[in-house]
Amino acid sequence: MKRDVETPKAYLDQLEGDQLALVKALRKAIRRAMPRFDEGLRYGMLDYPGLANVAAQKRYVALYVAPEILKKHRAAFAGVDAGKSCLRFTKPEQADPAALDALLEEVWAWRRAKDD
């Protein structure tokens, strides 16, 4: 579900309930992995350049990351639907902070290594 908004704040203002809780949990994990980050909008999603994208859809919240890294961490997200490059969370309790930290820290390290 693409949201027609111009700022991350406007994006967040459209969310409520589990969607808002999930997006907040993912943003906290992103902040832990990458303390100084740029948060923007790209393709109707929250965008964290070089790290991830977050999209609140009708029935889930998706976290998009590098498929090479997601593949290695997939087992840590039992019960979470996944695509090649995304995890689809339906409940806030699925967003395990330790598993998210491990995933996002590895994505961030991988991206920095690619840029060197």
Beta strands, then each sheet from edge to edge (+ up, - down):
strand 1: 40-42
strand 2: 45-48
strand 3: 52-56
strand 4: 61-64
strand 5: 81-82
strand 6: 86-89
sheet 1: 1+ 2- 3+ 4- 6+ 5-
end
